[in-house]
């Protein structure tokens, strides 16, 4: 299966029935309106398990899909949680790691690569995976071709525990780090970030409100963001929310989405 060259538009067709640019109800974030491909590739990395990377990736992509006049893709790198597919309410026939694994083996691919979510969002994510990894160069190839035909590509890279996670992070044009807004969250985040060399791409640090925790450790969070030369934004605790319906959660996370939109414009 080819992603590049003359077959590109055929392999990534517009979602049927989608009226591009049509208005709809829900939160509007001007910075998340993308007119054409190729667009940014945003990696969302959790600095601890359960930090909220999947729900944030989904909200960014779903909001952008509603507002943009070209297709938007959200994907994850596979792994044991399956959280992105749960938030989107759909599972794709293949995952990013699964596609990369088959391409790396030289196998031909046919059929759809994604599922269609709300607002025409393209979703490349499935149930938990424990054995499919995906080879680095193949992951980079898939993401490069995906970005070429999407106005925005958002990838949940998990906690950077797998080869596919690191490959997707390397392909990103922008990176959002998300962590719990607590002393423990900051401590765990430092352990990860001290092993990640400074990036030459725009970054943002997202601190998610923890239930049962009082005032967030703003000074420690600010110092963490300053070490990455990145802006800091606080995000409310969103809970589970209604599966497959982003509007209510996006409304609560509106300021966070606006801050991320600003970074994506850099």
TORGU-204787 format. One record per residue (C-alpha): residue number from 1; residue in one letter; x, y, z. Coordinates in Angstrom, 2 decimals. Layout:
REM residues N
 num residu      xx      yy      zz
 NUM      a       X       Y       Z
...
//
This chain:
REM residues 266
 num residu      xx      yy      zz
   1      x    0.00    0.00    0.00
   2      x    1.30    3.44   -0.90
   3      x    0.65    6.64    0.98
   4      x    2.82    8.94   -1.11
   5      x    2.71    9.99   -4.72
   6      x   -0.24    9.78   -7.04
   7      x   -2.24    7.48   -4.78
   8      x   -2.17    9.79   -1.77
   9      x   -5.60   11.35   -2.26
  10      x   -7.12    7.98   -3.00
  11      x   -5.70    6.40    0.14
  12      x   -6.86    9.29    2.36
  13      x  -10.29   10.28    0.90
  14      x  -12.54   12.90    2.45
  15      x  -15.08   11.45    4.83
  16      x  -18.33   10.87    2.94
  17      x  -21.16   13.27    3.67
  18      x  -19.05   15.80    5.59
  19      x  -19.84   19.41    4.76
  20      x  -16.47   21.06    5.18
  21      x  -16.58   24.40    6.88
  22      x  -20.23   24.02    7.90
  23      x  -21.13   25.61   11.22
  24      x  -22.37   23.51   14.13
  25      x  -23.16   23.92   17.78
  26      x  -20.50   23.73   20.42
  27      x  -17.43   25.56   21.60
  28      x  -15.58   27.49   18.92
  29      x  -11.81   27.94   19.32
  30      x  -10.59   30.11   16.41
  31      x   -7.00   28.89   16.64
  32      x   -8.15   25.30   16.08
  33      x   -9.61   26.06   12.66
  34      x   -7.34   24.72    9.93
  35      x   -8.05   25.44    6.26
  36      x   -5.82   23.00    4.39
  37      x   -3.23   20.25    4.51
  38      x   -0.45   19.79    5.34
  39      x   -0.94   20.96    8.89
  40      x    0.75   20.53   12.27
  41      x    1.38   17.17   13.90
  42      x    0.76   17.53   17.64
  43      x    2.02   14.84   20.03
  44      x    0.30   14.58   23.42
  45      x    2.58   12.89   25.96
  46      x    1.51   11.83   29.44
  47      x    4.18   12.35   32.07
  48      x    2.59    9.69   34.22
  49      x    0.00    6.99   33.74
  50      x   -3.55    8.35   33.80
  51      x   -2.42   11.94   33.24
  52      x   -5.17   12.51   30.67
  53      x   -3.31   12.39   27.35
  54      x   -6.05   10.45   25.56
  55      x   -8.94   12.72   26.50
  56      x   -6.91   15.85   25.70
  57      x   -5.89   14.48   22.29
  58      x   -9.50   13.65   21.54
  59      x  -10.86   17.06   22.59
  60      x   -8.29   18.97   20.53
  61      x   -8.92   16.88   17.43
  62      x  -12.73   16.80   17.76
  63      x  -12.87   20.58   18.22
  64      x  -10.58   21.14   15.24
  65      x  -12.57   18.71   13.09
  66      x  -15.80   20.62   13.74
  67      x  -14.23   23.92   12.72
  68      x  -11.78   23.04    9.95
  69      x  -12.40   22.98    6.21
  70      x  -10.00   20.06    5.67
  71      x   -9.86   16.65    7.39
  72      x   -8.43   16.14   10.88
  73      x   -6.93   12.88   12.14
  74      x   -6.45   11.67   15.72
  75      x   -4.44    8.54   16.45
  76      x   -2.68    6.74   19.24
  77      x    0.34    4.50   19.15
  78      x   -1.46    1.43   20.47
  79      x   -0.63   -0.08   23.82
  80      x   -2.56   -1.57   26.71
  81      x   -5.18    1.09   27.46
  82      x   -7.28    1.71   24.36
  83      x   -8.27    5.03   25.91
  84      x   -8.51    7.11   22.75
  85      x  -10.95    4.75   21.03
  86      x  -13.04    4.77   24.20
  87      x  -13.27    8.57   24.25
  88      x  -14.03    8.73   20.53
  89      x  -16.68    6.04   20.79
  90      x  -15.32    4.25   17.69
  91      x  -12.49    1.85   16.86
  92      x  -10.60    1.84   13.58
  93      x   -9.96   -1.30   11.52
  94      x   -6.23   -0.79   12.05
  95      x   -4.02    1.07   14.49
  96      x   -0.97    3.18   13.77
  97      x    1.35    0.52   15.17
  98      x   -0.50   -2.20   13.28
  99      x   -0.25   -0.34    9.98
 100      x    3.45    0.35   10.56
 101      x    4.12   -3.28   11.44
 102      x    2.55   -4.48    8.20
 103      x    4.29   -1.85    6.10
 104      x    7.60   -2.70    7.72
 105      x    7.05   -6.32    6.73
 106      x    6.38   -5.28    3.12
 107      x    2.74   -6.37    3.22
 108      x    0.11   -4.78    1.00
 109      x   -2.81   -3.04    2.66
 110      x   -6.35   -2.49    1.47
 111      x   -9.48   -1.02    2.95
 112      x  -10.07    1.88    5.30
 113      x   -7.40    2.97    7.75
 114      x   -9.60    4.89   10.16
 115      x  -13.06    5.09   11.67
 116      x  -15.25    8.17   11.33
 117      x  -16.05    9.89   14.61
 118      x  -18.21   12.89   15.44
 119      x  -17.87   16.06   13.34
 120      x  -16.16   14.06   10.60
 121      x  -13.11   13.37   12.79
 122      x  -10.92   10.53   11.53
 123      x   -9.92    8.15   14.30
 124      x   -7.01    5.71   14.05
 125      x   -7.20    3.89   17.36
 126      x   -8.50    0.59   18.62
 127      x   -8.84   -1.71   21.62
 128      x   -5.87   -2.49   23.88
 129      x   -2.83   -4.04   22.19
 130      x   -0.11   -5.95   23.99
 131      x    2.09   -7.41   21.25
 132      x    1.94   -5.02   18.27
 133      x    4.81   -2.54   18.40
 134      x    5.47   -1.09   14.94
 135      x    8.95   -0.38   13.58
 136      x   10.29    3.16   14.00
 137      x   10.92    4.00   10.34
 138      x    7.51    2.64    9.35
 139      x    5.82    4.73   12.06
 140      x    7.58    7.82   10.72
 141      x    6.51    6.98    7.18
 142      x    2.85    6.57    8.12
 143      x    2.79    9.81   10.11
 144      x    4.56   11.80    7.39
 145      x    2.04   10.68    4.81
 146      x   -0.88   11.27    7.19
 147      x    0.27   14.79    7.98
 148      x    0.61   15.58    4.27
 149      x   -3.12   15.19    3.71
 150      x   -4.61   16.37    7.03
 151      x   -5.11   19.90    8.27
 152      x   -4.21   18.70   11.77
 153      x   -2.87   15.38   13.03
 154      x   -3.02   14.70   16.78
 155      x   -1.24   11.66   18.22
 156      x   -1.57   10.33   21.76
 157      x    1.95    9.01   22.42
 158      x    1.13    7.57   25.83
 159      x    3.87    7.71   28.45
 160      x    6.79    7.21   26.04
 161      x    7.17    3.62   27.19
 162      x    7.30    2.05   23.71
 163      x    9.28    2.42   20.49
 164      x    6.17    3.65   18.68
 165      x    5.68    6.39   21.30
 166      x    9.21    7.73   20.78
 167      x    8.90    7.53   17.01
 168      x    5.66    9.55   17.04
 169      x    7.21   12.11   19.37
 170      x   10.09   12.48   16.93
 171      x    7.68   13.08   14.05
 172      x    5.75   15.82   15.85
 173      x    5.95   19.48   14.91
 174      x    4.50   20.47   18.31
 175      x    4.42   18.71   21.70
 176      x    2.04   18.98   24.66
 177      x    3.20   17.45   27.95
 178      x    0.39   16.66   30.39
 179      x    0.74   15.85   34.08
 180      x   -1.37   15.89   37.26
 181      x   -1.20   19.29   39.01
 182      x    0.20   17.87   42.25
 183      x    3.54   17.53   44.00
 184      x    3.65   13.88   43.02
 185      x    2.80   14.73   39.43
 186      x    5.64   17.25   39.26
 187      x    8.10   14.75   40.77
 188      x    7.16   12.06   38.23
 189      x    7.27   14.56   35.37
 190      x   10.79   15.65   36.29
 191      x   11.96   12.04   36.20
 192      x   10.73   11.76   32.61
 193      x   11.70   15.16   31.26
 194      x   15.26   15.06   32.57
 195      x   15.74   12.17   30.13
 196      x   14.23   14.02   27.16
 197      x   16.63   16.40   25.46
 198      x   15.33   19.91   24.75
 199      x   13.30   19.95   21.57
 200      x   13.64   22.34   18.67
 201      x    9.83   22.43   18.34
 202      x    7.19   24.41   20.25
 203      x    6.09   22.76   23.50
 204      x    3.39   23.40   26.09
 205      x    3.00   21.99   29.60
 206      x   -0.57   21.12   30.62
 207      x   -1.23   20.59   34.34
 208      x   -4.50   18.75   35.00
 209      x   -6.41   19.43   38.21
 210      x   -6.36   16.49   40.61
 211      x   -9.48   15.55   42.54
 212      x   -8.95   15.74   46.28
 213      x   -5.85   17.89   45.92
 214      x   -5.92   21.47   47.14
 215      x   -4.13   24.37   45.54
 216      x   -1.89   23.28   42.64
 217      x    1.87   23.70   43.23
 218      x    2.07   26.66   40.85
 219      x    5.69   27.52   41.63
 220      x    6.92   23.98   40.96
 221      x    4.79   23.72   37.82
 222      x    6.09   27.06   36.54
 223      x    9.68   25.99   37.14
 224      x    9.03   22.75   35.27
 225      x    7.59   24.64   32.29
 226      x   10.42   27.17   32.35
 227      x   12.96   24.35   32.10
 228      x   11.29   23.36   28.82
 229      x   10.99   27.00   27.68
 230      x    7.29   26.23   27.36
 231      x    4.08   27.98   28.43
 232      x    2.11   26.46   31.30
 233      x   -1.66   26.05   31.22
 234      x   -3.95   24.56   33.87
 235      x   -6.73   22.16   32.86
 236      x   -9.73   21.19   35.01
 237      x  -10.34   17.59   35.94
 238      x  -12.72   16.42   33.23
 239      x  -13.73   13.02   34.51
 240      x  -15.02   10.43   32.09
 241      x  -17.61   12.54   30.35
 242      x  -20.07   11.31   27.72
 243      x  -18.38    8.91   25.33
 244      x  -18.39   10.14   21.72
 245      x  -19.62   13.66   22.58
 246      x  -16.87   16.22   23.05
 247      x  -18.86   19.43   23.42
 248      x  -19.42   19.37   27.20
 249      x  -15.83   18.44   27.98
 250      x  -14.44   20.93   25.47
 251      x  -16.49   23.69   27.05
 252      x  -14.92   22.96   30.42
 253      x  -11.44   22.78   28.91
 254      x  -11.93   25.86   26.72
 255      x   -9.03   27.92   28.08
 256      x   -6.70   24.94   27.76
 257      x   -7.70   24.41   24.13
 258      x   -7.16   28.10   23.38
 259      x   -3.67   27.96   24.86
 260      x   -2.77   24.88   22.82
 261      x   -4.19   26.53   19.70
 262      x   -1.85   29.46   20.29
 263      x    1.14   27.12   20.46
 264      x    0.06   25.35   17.27
 265      x    0.21   28.69   15.46
 266      x    3.90   29.09   16.31
//
